[in-house]
Amino acid sequence: MKKTARSSSFVVLFLIILTCTACSPKIVRGLPPFISISELSLQGDRLSVNFNISNSNEEAMNIDSIQITVQVEEAELAHYNEDIRLMIGANSTEVIKVEQFPDSFVQDLLLSLKDGEVLSLPFQLEGRVHTEEDGFLRFKHKGHLYPVPGKPGQFRSATIQSERMREG
């Protein structure tokens, strides 16, 4: 009888531990940031792009380098490649502003979008960040650029496909 009581106690204790482990909160970490175009404008021959860098982890992310390339029609729209010290809090977003002078082909594409000759431009945004905690984290997004109504030379983006991964 004593053996059965001990066995039953052990089984109950085991089930309690198993339940507590299964129900304990899972901390999300090691996810690449979600990088998106929050603002894009063409004024004359100057392109200005704001990138949102969103940390969906439940821990701060310490980024020490970022590489971002945006392409439209297989031409480079914008490029950012910098060693940087950027700490993004848990579930927070920071903004990086990039100003460049795109080539005439890219300017013509954006002007055709601005003037309504095309309704949208497909884009691909890809790159990687390096964090102290997780090493290299890659991202790749596809979407479309659209003109902002009533704001000539300003464009918005919509992401339709997203892929984020850790480099091995």
C-alpha positions as CSV (number, residue, x, y, z in Angstrom):
1,M,0.0,0.0,0.0
2,K,2.8,2.4,0.8
3,K,4.4,1.7,-2.5
4,T,1.2,2.6,-4.3
5,A,0.8,5.8,-2.4
6,R,4.4,6.8,-3.2
7,S,4.0,5.9,-6.9
8,S,0.7,8.0,-7.0
9,S,2.4,10.9,-5.3
10,F,5.3,10.7,-7.7
11,V,2.9,10.6,-10.7
12,V,0.9,13.6,-9.4
13,L,4.2,15.6,-8.7
14,F,5.4,14.7,-12.2
15,L,2.1,15.9,-13.8
16,I,2.2,19.2,-11.8
17,I,5.8,19.9,-13.0
18,L,4.9,19.0,-16.5
19,T,1.9,21.3,-16.4
20,C,3.9,24.2,-15.0
21,T,6.5,23.8,-17.6
22,A,4.0,23.6,-20.5
23,C,2.1,26.7,-19.1
24,S,5.1,28.8,-18.3
25,P,5.5,31.9,-20.4
26,K,7.7,31.5,-23.5
27,I,10.1,34.4,-24.1
28,V,10.4,35.2,-27.8
29,R,13.9,35.9,-28.8
30,G,16.3,35.4,-31.7
31,L,13.8,36.7,-34.4
32,P,15.2,39.0,-37.1
33,P,13.7,42.5,-37.0
34,F,10.9,43.4,-39.4
35,I,12.3,46.1,-41.6
36,S,9.9,48.1,-43.7
37,I,9.7,51.3,-45.7
38,S,7.7,53.8,-43.6
39,E,8.3,56.8,-45.8
40,L,9.8,57.3,-49.3
41,S,9.9,60.5,-51.2
42,L,11.6,61.9,-54.3
43,Q,12.3,65.6,-54.3
44,G,14.2,66.6,-57.4
45,D,17.0,64.1,-57.7
46,R,17.1,63.3,-54.0
47,L,15.5,60.2,-52.6
48,S,14.7,60.0,-48.9
49,V,13.7,56.7,-47.3
50,N,12.8,56.0,-43.7
51,F,13.2,52.4,-42.6
52,N,11.3,51.1,-39.6
53,I,13.3,48.6,-37.7
54,S,10.8,46.7,-35.5
55,N,12.0,44.3,-32.8
56,S,9.3,41.6,-32.2
57,N,11.4,39.9,-29.6
58,E,10.5,40.2,-25.9
59,E,14.1,41.2,-25.2
60,A,16.1,44.2,-26.3
61,M,18.1,43.8,-29.5
62,N,21.6,45.3,-29.8
63,I,22.4,45.8,-33.5
64,D,25.9,46.5,-34.5
65,S,25.5,46.4,-38.3
66,I,22.7,46.7,-40.8
67,Q,22.6,46.0,-44.5
68,I,19.4,46.9,-46.5
69,T,18.9,46.9,-50.2
70,V,15.7,47.9,-52.0
71,Q,15.2,47.0,-55.6
72,V,12.5,47.9,-58.2
73,E,12.5,46.5,-61.7
74,E,15.9,44.8,-60.8
75,A,17.4,48.3,-60.3
76,E,18.7,49.4,-56.9
77,L,16.3,52.0,-55.4
78,A,18.1,52.4,-52.1
79,H,21.0,50.9,-50.2
80,Y,22.1,51.1,-46.6
81,N,25.2,49.3,-45.2
82,E,26.6,50.6,-42.0
83,D,28.2,49.6,-38.7
84,I,25.9,51.1,-36.2
85,R,25.1,51.0,-32.5
86,L,21.4,50.6,-32.3
87,M,19.5,49.3,-29.3
88,I,15.9,48.5,-29.9
89,G,13.8,47.7,-26.9
90,A,11.6,44.7,-26.6
91,N,8.6,45.0,-29.0
92,S,9.7,48.5,-30.1
93,T,10.6,50.2,-33.3
94,E,13.4,52.6,-34.3
95,V,13.7,54.6,-37.6
96,I,16.8,54.9,-39.8
97,K,16.7,57.7,-42.5
98,V,18.6,57.3,-45.7
99,E,19.1,60.0,-48.3
100,Q,20.6,59.1,-51.7
101,F,20.8,60.2,-55.3
102,P,19.3,57.4,-57.4
103,D,20.2,56.9,-61.0
104,S,18.0,58.3,-63.8
105,F,16.3,55.0,-64.4
106,V,15.1,54.7,-60.8
107,Q,14.0,58.4,-60.9
108,D,12.0,57.8,-64.1
109,L,10.3,54.8,-62.5
110,L,9.3,56.8,-59.5
111,L,8.1,59.7,-61.7
112,S,6.0,57.3,-63.7
113,L,4.4,56.2,-60.4
114,K,4.0,59.8,-59.3
115,D,2.4,60.8,-62.6
116,G,-0.1,57.9,-62.6
117,E,1.5,56.2,-65.6
118,V,1.8,53.0,-63.5
119,L,-0.4,52.2,-60.5
120,S,2.3,50.6,-58.4
121,L,5.9,49.4,-58.5
122,P,6.9,46.0,-57.2
123,F,9.8,46.1,-54.8
124,Q,12.1,43.7,-53.0
125,L,13.7,44.6,-49.7
126,E,16.4,42.4,-48.3
127,G,19.4,42.3,-46.1
128,R,20.6,41.4,-42.7
129,V,21.5,42.7,-39.3
130,H,24.1,41.6,-36.9
131,T,23.3,41.5,-33.2
132,E,25.5,40.8,-30.2
133,E,23.1,38.2,-29.0
134,D,22.2,36.2,-32.1
135,G,24.7,36.9,-34.8
136,F,23.5,37.5,-38.4
137,L,19.7,37.6,-38.9
138,R,18.4,37.9,-42.5
139,F,15.2,39.3,-43.9
140,K,13.5,39.5,-47.3
141,H,10.3,41.2,-48.1
142,K,8.3,41.7,-51.3
143,G,5.7,44.3,-51.9
144,H,4.5,47.3,-53.9
145,L,5.1,51.1,-53.8
146,Y,2.1,53.4,-54.3
147,P,1.8,57.2,-54.6
148,V,0.4,59.0,-51.5
149,P,-2.7,60.8,-52.7
150,G,-2.4,64.5,-52.5
151,K,1.3,64.4,-51.7
152,P,3.3,64.5,-55.0
153,G,6.6,62.8,-54.8
154,Q,5.7,60.8,-51.7
155,F,5.2,57.0,-51.8
156,R,4.0,54.4,-49.4
157,S,4.7,50.7,-49.3
158,A,2.7,47.5,-48.7
159,T,4.5,44.3,-48.0
160,I,2.9,41.2,-49.5
161,Q,5.4,38.5,-48.6
162,S,7.9,38.4,-45.8
163,E,10.7,36.0,-44.8
164,R,13.0,36.3,-41.8
165,M,15.7,33.8,-40.8
166,R,18.8,33.3,-38.7
167,E,22.0,32.6,-40.6
168,G,23.6,29.3,-39.7
